[in-house]
């Protein structure tokens, strides 16, 4: 939950098989997620293998039972009456959103369950339970992420939500994106037997804003006697699409099998109201499905990441080279030096990942005679190079963020800027925006200076180098064959010998520890999620394949940098808000909704977990107390972090003048009243805006020309692009992990149970930190399984067959409950990774 982190590297759930419910099936669901398959609700939950159900439908093949009798299916076309409701006009929607009582409309972002594409949710404006949209027709052609206007259905059509306190809810939420189907209960709902409540249902009456890119990756299928081919998206939340045969590869109609494994990009151009199929055009043939390069390009296209080369009008905005014929590199203009504080003589250095090239933050630390320290955070002055309103600024604002895939980075700015002129490379004069404090050893701020500067970094340290200093090594470590960077810096810049740099790192570390301890004493919360890191081969970077994989360790060197970036961001937020209360671009983190907190707290109490949800700080302290200190404490922490993360709302950028209510400015996780992003302008456009506001507030930059509404609109766009970037990175991680398992697997590991449903359970695989769902019905060698409740705690009892591998073995009974340890095997299964439960040893019973 902290705000200064590299892009998250989280596991993306494997592509699921969808289960569709007949429209006449009862609308029942567990409180923490979508309903269990109705076919699973047998008395006692007992299932011998011969009777284990299978999903009736797969992919996005909609069953005929959901078709209306008024429609006929012919090839790829529907004929007959209109299927989808006509959209309301924008004027009527605007009136409906302002109305209360009958005729009232509700607006919000649509989230479609990735595992059950017939289920979708829109957050309720009053903070109660998400509004449920049942089926494809209720979505009315809206796609995931779109902002939609809804009309509530009559109360007798609301969904019954069962909350039996059996712990199934937390596991069930793993089937949904955060917030789906588990945020609050209608306050007027009357409890029923087994603590049932009602969830409001609705239909989409208009798509207010198309947020989905309308692009999808998938495969082509030939349809005889038709002028169109059928495009089947990999993402089941996107409809199947009719595309003209003319768009298909040459010879496709004669030899469609030649393209069975080809991955295509298709863009939806229209979705008529009389068809369950959209219309679209093929954009590109990416290559063979499952391979790194085409899958990566597909992810970028689906999430609307602009990876194209920068056009000429943008490149024309870059500073020219100097000297005769442009033979000399760009240098800081003499007139610019006179306007800035000259910090080139200070001991300034960067700490970044070893492979980083876009170095946008540097640190300095100098002891003072009175025992205090002068500490500086120096950020690349991107705003100097990106003039507001020119072509470069326009493209940067549209891209809004750099996107980090596993094997490559798609920059927000041209590489001349992000990797050279703006990047704080060692032994080069660079323009910066600096904040310099006088700090006590305990981290108390005695004085602060903000302003534009020129710096000269004396060395580029990696996190490993800095960690070696912290751990007391005689010199920072380097990878085999590399020259020690401190030694190189000492030779090139004798005014800052290695010992001086080591002393600065150690002083910064000591201050950072005090800053961090004080933050948590004052009520901050940190919910770390495990991240995967890959070692790639030496081939083409764009198509690199993984040769190693491990869980990334977040260490004290990371914490050192984080603490001072947080301090700088908070200082910048205060400066711009005090100067421009109507224009300041800030970042807030809303607290979790009360009902979601109550549901999770109820679940934790049922599981015997003493967790205090009264505040961010109380939650942090109770999580630390509960994880223990044995070999599985890290796994328990990850399980608890996962549970708590699911009730958290997303942090977001906003304009203070538009939000106005200062009580809503707070950052819940950091527990501070004001926060913003200032420290990464090379890769975040929001930071560029903050730099411009800072310069204007200090009189060292042009006045602010944007209105509050314009800044808020750009802030909203930055939110969207940041979310898309994060998702693209997660999918890239999933892609590379699948490739790794395919090349190196099968892989055995212990796993810890994260949650239990009546027909499945979720685990975190300890060796790799990935989360997987296991269905007992798919486990080979299992005779039967039974769902039980011990008090209100959910358990699965698995009975393994006595015959295993052709040999007679004793039957083994295995109990699966929260925090239980099981043995699993990871295997590549097509385009995903399957987690297979292993038979326990006989003494496990």
N, C-alpha and C positions, 0 to 999 in steps of 0.2 A: 504493500500500500504506500510505500514511500514514493516521493515524487522525483528523486534524482536517480534514475536507473537506466541502464542500457535497455533496448527493446526486449520485451519479455520473450522467453523461449519456452512456451508451454505446450503441453501435449494436446493435439487436436483429436477429438474422438474419432474412432474408425467409422467409415461410411456404413450406416446401419441398414437394416432391412425394415421397411416401414410396415406398420400394422394399421389397417384401416378398420374403423368401426362402422357397422351398418347404421344408417340414420336412426333406426328404431331402437338401437341398443341404449340402455340407460346411461345417462351422463353421470358417471361416478368417477371420482379421482381421489388420490391421496393428497394430503395438503402440501407436500413438498415436491410435487411433480405431476406429470401426466398419468392417467389411469393405467393400472395394470391391465393386461389383456383379459377381457371378460372370460375367455375360455379357460383361464387359469384358476377361476374362483371355485374350486372344488372343495367340498367339506374337508377341513383339516389340512388342506394344501398337499394332499398325498398323491404322488404321481409315479406309478410304475412306468418303466421305459416304454412298454408297448402302447401306452396311452398318452405319451407326452405330445402335446400339440405342436403344430408347426404354423408359422405365419401363413395365412391363406394367400396373401398377395405379396409381391416383392417389387422393389424399385418404385416407380411411380405409375404402376399399372393399376388404374382405378377399376374396382370391381363393378360388374353390371348391376349389382344390388344397389349401388349408389346412383345409378342413372334414373332419371325420371321417365315414366312411361310415355311421355309426350315427345320423346326424342328418339331418333333413329341413328344408328351408327352405320356408316358406309365408308370403307377404306379409311382415309385419314380425315374425314369430314363428318361433321354433325349436320343433320338436317331436321327441320321442325321448328318448334317455338324457341323464343329467346331463353337462354340458360341463365345468364347473369342479369342482375338488376341494373337498370340504367342509372348512370351517375346523376346525382343532384347537381344543380348549377352552383357555381362558386358563390353567387349572391345568396342563395338559400342556405348553403353551408355556413356562410358567415353569420347569417341571422340565427341559425340553429345553435351555433356555438355560443351565442350571447344569450340564448333563451334558457330559462329554468323551467322545470316541470315538463309537461307533455310537449313533444317536439324538440326537446333538447338533444343536441349532438355533442359528442366527445371526440377530441382530437388527440392523437398520439402516435408514436412509432410502432410499426407492426413487427412482431418477432414470431417467426415460424419455428416450431419445434423441429430441429434437424433430424430427429429419429422418428417422428410421426408427423409427416408433412400435412396431415389433415388438421392438426391442432395449431392454433396461433393465439397470441396474446397481445394486448395493448395495455400499458400501465394506466391505472385509474388516476385521474387528476387529484382526487381527494386522498390519495395514499392508501386506499384500501386495496383489497385483492385485485390482481390484474383481471381485466375483462377478457373473457374467453370467446374465441371465434371458432365455431365447430364446423370444419369441413372446408373444402375448396370454394364452394359457392359463397360462403359467408365472407370470404376474403375479397370477393368481387374483383379478381384480377390484380390485386395488389401483391407485390413481392416483398421479400424479407427486407426490413429496414425502411420501407416507405412510410411517410407520414400520412395517416389516413384519418378521415372523419367517420365516426361510427354512429349508428342508431341502436339504442338498446332494445332488446327483444322483451316481450312480456314476461312477467315474473314466472309464469308457469312453464317457460322454456329455459329457465336458468339451470345451471349445472349443479348437481349435488356433489359436494366435496366432502369426502370422508376423512376425518382426522382421528384415528383410533389410538394415537400415541404409541404405535408399535415400532417406531424408528424407520419405517419404510420411506418416510418422506425425504429424509436427507439423501438416501441413495437415489430415490426417484428424481431428485433435482439434477442428478448427473445426466439425465436424458435431455435436459433443456438448457438453453442459454440462461445466464444469470437473470433472475427475476421472473422467469416464466412460471405462471400458475402458482405462485407461492407468496404473493405479497398482499397480505391483508384480507379481511373478510368483510362483506357488506354488513354495515352496522345494524341493519334492520333484520338480518337473517335470523330465523328462529332455529335454535339447535334441535336436532332430531336425534333419533337413536344412534348410538355409537358416535356421538359428537359430530353429527353431520351439519354442514353449513351450506349456504347457497353462494354460487359464484355467478355474477352477472354475465350474460352472453349478449352478443351484438352482431351486426352486419356492417360491412363497409358500404358507405353511400357515396364516397368520393375519395380519390387519391389526391391529397393536398399537395404533396411534393414527392417526386420520384427520387428516392435516395439510392435504390438499387441500380447498379450499372446497366442492367438489362443484358449483360453478357454472361455466357455460361460455357463451360467446357463440356464436351460429351461426344457421342458417337452417332453415326448416320445409319439409318436402316432403310432399305429399299422397299417401296410399296408398289406392287404391280399395277399397271393401268392407271397411273396417276402422274400428274405433272409436277408433283412435289415428292420430296423424300422426308422421312421422319427423323428429327434430331432428338436424341434422348440425352438430356443433361445428366451429368454425374451427380449434381446436387438435386436431390429429389424435391426440394422446395420450389424449384423452377419448373414450369410446365413443359411438356413436350412441345416441340415447335415444328411446324411445317415450313420447309425451305424449298425454294425452286430447284428443280433438277439442274437448271442452268448454272447454279452456284456450286454444284457438286464436282468433284474431280472428273476429268475426262475418262470415259469408259465406266463410270460408276454404275450406270443402269445395266450394263452388260456383265460386269464383274464386281458386284458390291462386296463380295467376300474379300477382295484384295484390300479393302479399307476397314475391315472389321476391328483391327487394333489401332487404327489411327485416331488420334485425339484432335478434335476440331474446336474452334471458337465460333459460337453463333450469337447473334444479337437479336433480341426481340424487337420487332418494329411495330407490331400491332397485336392486339388480342381482342378479336371481335366478341360481342356479347352472346353470340349464338354458337360458340364453340368452346370446348374444354381445351382445345389446342391453340397455342399462340401462333403467330406468323413471324418469320424472321429471315435473316440473311446470313449465310456463312461468311465469316470474316477471314478465317485463316485455317489452314491445316497445320497443326503444330508439330506433329510427329507421332512416334509410337507411344501409346499410353503406357504409363509406368516409368518412363525414362525421365531423368532429372530435368533436362533442358525443356522439353515440351510441357511437362507438368508445371514447371516454374513459370513459363510464359503464360500458361493457362490461369494460374493463380493471379498473376499481375493483371491480366485482362479482366478477370471476374471482379476483382476489387478495384478496378478503375485506376490502377497505378500507371502513370505516364512514364514509360521507360524509354521513350524516343529520344533521339539526339536533340539538343537545343537548337532552335532555328537561328538563321543568320541575324535576324534583327535583335535577338537576345545576346548573341555573341558580340555584336557590335557595341553593346553597353559595357563590355569588359575593358579594363585599363589596357592601353597598348604597351608593348615592349618599348624600351628606350634605347638610345644610342643610334649610331648610323646603321640604317637597315634593320633596326629592331634587334640588334645583336645582344643588347644588355637586358637583363630581367628587370621587372618593375621594381622601383625603389620608393621609399616613403618620400613624398615631395618636401622640400625644405620649408615651404610655407606652412605645411601641416605640422611640422615639428614645433613651430613656434606657438601653436594653439593648444598643445598637449603637454601633460606632465611627462617628463622624460624619466622613465624607470629602467632604462637599458643597463644601468650599472647595478641594479638589484639582482639578488640571487633568485631568479624566477625559473620554474621548471614545470613540466607537464607530467601527469600520471594517467596513463590510458592503457587499454588493451594493447598487447604487443603488436597486433596487426593494424591498429587504427592509423588512418591517414588524415582524417578530418579532426584535427586537434583544436577544439574551440574553448578550452579552459586551461588556465595555468594557475599555479600557486606560488606564493612567496612568504617567507617567515624570517623576521630579523629580531633578535633579542635586543631589548632596550636596557639602558643602565639601571633603571628602577626595578628591574625584574619582570616587567611586562613585555609584550611582544607586539611588533607591527606585522600584521598578517594581511596579505592581499589576495584577492581573487581577481584574475585578469581574464576577460572574455573577449574573444575575437570581435572586432568592430565591423561586423558584417554590414550594418546600416550605412557605413561610409561608402561601401562599394555598390550597394543596391539603392539607387535613387528612387524615391517614392514616385510611382506613376509611370515609370518607363517600362519597356518591354520585359526587361529582366525581372523587375518587381512584379509585373503581372503574372509571369510564369511561376515565380516563386510562391506568390500568394495562392495560385491555383493548385500547385503541388502540395504546398503547406507543410510537408515533412519529407525527410529522407526515409526510404524504406529499406529495412535491413533483412534480406533473405540470408539463408545460411551461407551461401557461396558468393554472394555479391551484394553490393549496396547500390540502390537507385537514388542518386543525389537530388536534393531540392534545388541546388545551385550548380552551375557549370563547374567541372572539376578544377579549372584554373583557379576558381575561388575557394572551393571547399577543401581542396587538397594542397593548395599552394599559397595564394596571396592572403587568404583569411586564416588558414591553418597555422597555429602557433608552433611552427617547426623550430628546432633548436638552431642557435647561432645565426638567426636571421631577424632583422628588424621587422616588427609587426605592430600594426595598429590594434589597440585594445580599448575596451571599456572596463575600468577598474573600480573596485570598491576596496578600500584599505581601512582596516580597523586598528585601533589600539586595544588589545585584549589582555586581560589578566590571565595567569596560568589556568584559572578555573573557567575561562571562556566568557567572562563578563565584558561587555562592550563599554569602553571608556570614551571612545571617540570614533568617528567614522568620516571617511571622505569618499565621494563619488566623483568620477570624471573620466574624460577621455585621456588616453595615455599612449605611449609607445614603449614597447618592451622588447627584450631580446632573451628568449629562453636559453638557458645554458645547457639543458639536457632533456631528452625525452626518456622518462622512466616508464617501464611497464608496471602493472600491478604486482607482478612477481618480484621485480627489482625492489619496489617499495616495501613489499612484505618481508623480503630478506633483511632489509635495514631494520624494520620493526622487530623482527625476531632476533636481532642482535648479531647477524653475520658480519664478518669483517669487511665484506663488500657485497654489493648487490649481485645476485646470481644472473647468469645469462645462459641462453640456450647454447648447446654445444657448438663450437665453431664461431660464435659471435664474439666480437670484441666487447669488453665491459664498457657500457656507455659512460659510466662515471669516469673511467680512465681516459676515454676519448675526450670527454668534456673538459677534464682537467688540462689535457694537452692543448686544446684549442682555446680555452678560456681560463687562463691561469688565475685570474682574479677571483674565480669561484672553484676552489679545489674540491675534490671529492668529499673531504671531511666536512666542509661547510654545507654541502648538499645533504649529507647524511644527518648532520645536526639539525638542519631545517626539517627534514622528514620526521625525525624523532620528536621535535618540539611540536610540529603540527599534529602528530599522532597523540601526544599527551593532551593537547588542548581539545582535540576532537573527541577523545574519550570523555572528557568532562562535559563538553557540549551535549554529547549523546546521552550521558547519564542524566543530565538535567532535563533534557527533552522528555525522557520517559518518566522521570519523577513528576513532571508537570502535565502528564496525561497523554503523551503521544502513543500511537499504536503502529505496530509493524506486523504485516502479514506476508511473510516471504513465501514464494512458491518456488519449487525446484525447477531448475532450468537445465536443458541439455546443451552440451557443447560437443562439436564434432571436429575431428582431425580429418582433413581432406587430402586426396591424392594430389600429385604434382601436375596433373594434366590441365586441360582447358578449364579455367575457373568457372565459366558459365555452366559447364556440364560436369563439374567435379563430383566424384563419388566419395562417400565417407569410408575411411579406413579405421576409424576409431570413434568411440562415443563414450562420454562420461557426464556425470552430474557436475555442473559448474559450482565451485566453492566460492561463496561470498565471504571475503576475509577482512581483516582489519584495514588493509590498504584500501579496499573498496569503501569501507566505512569512513576512513579519513577524508577521502574526496567528497563523499556524500554529505558529510556534516557541513563542510564549508560551502558547498553548492546550495544547500538548504538555507544557510545563513545569508548568503548573497541574494537568493530568490526572495526571502522574506524582507530583506532590506530594500530591494527594488520595489516590491509591492507597496511598502509603506511610502516610499518616495513618490511614486507616480500617483498613488491615491490621494496623498496630501496635496499634491500639486494640481491634479486633474480629477476631481471626484466624479465628474460626469463622463470622463473618457477613459479612465484607467482600465486596461485589459488585465483581469485577474483570473485566478484559478480557484475554484471552490470544490469541496468534496462534501456532498450532502450526507447527513447521517442516515443509517439504515432505517427503513420504515418500521414504526413501532410494532405493527402486527407481525412482520417477518421476524423481528427480534423475539417477540413473545412466543412464536411457534418454535423457533430454534431453541429458546431457553427451556420450553416445555419438553422438547425432545431430549435435551441434554440432561435434564432432571430425571427423565425416565431411564436414561442410560447410566445414571449415577455420576455424571460429570458436573463438578461444581465450578461453573463458569459464570462470572459476573458481567452482565451486559449493560450495566448502568451507565457506562461511559467508555470512550475509547481507551483511556488509561487503565480503567478497571479490567477491561477485556484483555488488554496486553498482559497485565500482571497475573491474572488468573490462568492465562494460557501458559505462561512461563512456569507457574507452580504445578501445573497438572501433567506436563509431559514427562517428568522423571529424568533420571540420568543413567539409564541402562543402555544396552546396545540398540534398543528400538525406540529410544526417546526421539530421535530425529524423525522416524517414521510416524510416531504418534503426533508430533508437532505438525507434520505435513497433513495428516488426516484432519486435525482440528483446524488448521489454517484453511483447508479446503472448505470445511463446513462453514466457517465464519465468513469466508470470502463470498460465499453465495448469497449472503444477505446484504452485501455492501453495494451501494450505488456507485456509478462511475463518476470520477472527477471530471470537471469540465471547465473550459474557458468561458468567460462572459465579460460583458462591459458593465462596469459599476453603475453607470448612469441609467442603464436599461433595467438592471435588477433592482436598484435603489435600496431595497431592504437589507441593511447591514447585517442583520442576524443571519441572513442566508449567504453571506460572503464566506463564512468560516470553512476551514479545511478540517474535516472530522478526524482523519487519521493523524494529521500532524498536530491537531488541537491548537491551531493558531487562527487569529481573526482575519488576517490578510495573507495571501500567498499569490505568487505568479511564477512564470518561467522567464528567466533572464539569461541562463548560463549555457544555452545551446543554440545560438542563432544560426549556426551553419546548417543545422538539420531540422530546425523548427521555426516556422514563419511567425508564430505567436511571439517568440523571443525578439524577432526583428521589430515588431510593433512596440514591444516593451522598451527596446533600446531607443527608438525614436521618441517615445514619451519621456524617457529618462533624459535624453539630450535636450529636449525642449524645456524640461523642468529645471535643468541646470544652466540653461542659457548657452549651451555649447552645440546647439543644433537648431534646425529650422523650426518654426512653430508648427503645431499639430493642425493639419488641414482636414482630417477625417471627422465626420460627425460620430456621435455615440452610436447611432443606428448602424452606420457603416462598420464601425469597429465590432459591434455585436454580431453582425452578419458574417464578418470574416472569422470571428471567434467560433461561431457555429460551424463554419466550414472546416476550420482547424480541428474541431472535435470529430467531425465525420471522417476526415482524412487520417487522423490519429488512430481512430478505431479500425479503419480499413487496413492501415499499416500494421497494426498489432495482429489482426487476424491473418493477414498475408504471411507475417513472420511465423505465426503458429502453424499454419499449413505447410510452410517450407520446412519447419522442424519435423512435422509429421512425415512429410515426404522423404526427408533424409533418414529419419529413423527407420522407416519402412525399407528403404534401400539398404541400410546397415544390417537390419535383421535378415533381409533376403540374401545378402552376401555372407554374413557371418553366423547366421542362426542354423538351427534353433538354439535359443539362449535360455538357460535355466536361472531362476532367481527365487528368492523368498519374496512374498508379497504380504501386505497388511490389509485387512478388510476395512473398507471405508464406510460401508453401509450395506444394509440387507433389505431386499424386497422379498415378496412371497415367492418369486420365481427366478430370482437372479441376485447377484451381489457384486459390488464394486470393490476393486482392490487398487492399491498403489504398489507398483513393482519396484522393490527397494533398490535394486541394482541400477535402474535407469530413471526412476522417478516418474514414470508414465502411469497414467490411470487407465484401467481397463474394466470392462464389465464381463462377468462370467455367467453363462446360463447353464444351470445343471442339466437341462434337457439335452445339451450338446456334448456333455462330458462322456467320453468313452469309458466303459468299465463301471459306470454307476448304475446300480440296480434300481434305486428309487431315492426320492428326496421328499422331505416333509417340512413345511413351514410351521414354526412354533412361536409361542410367546411365553417368555419367562417373566411373569408380572406383565409389564407392558413393553418389554424388551424383545425385539425381533431376532429370531435365529432361524437358520436352516440346518436341518439334520440330513446329512448325506450318507446313504448306505451303499458302500462299494460292493460290487459282485464278488463272490468267492472265487470265481474263475478269472485269472488274469494271465494273458500271454500263453494260453493253453495249459497252464499249470493250476492245480488246485491250491487256493490260498484262503486263509480265514477271512470271513466278512469283516470289513472295517467300517465303523461308524464315526463320522467326522462332523463336528459341530462348528458351524460358521457363524460368528457374531462379530460385532464391532471390535476392532483392534486385534482380532485373531490373526495368527501367522499361518499362511498356507504356502505350499510350493507350487510354482507355475513354470510353464515353458512358453516363450514367445516364439511364434512362427509367422513368417510372411504368408499372407493369404490374399493373393491378388494385389490390389492397391492399398491394402491395409495390413495391420499386424493383429494377429489373433492371440489371445491369452488363453492357454490351455491349463486347466487344473490338473495337477499330478496326484496320483494315488498316494495317500499318506502311508508312513510306515505302520506296521501292525501295532506297535506300541502306542500309536497316536489315539487309539480308541479309548 
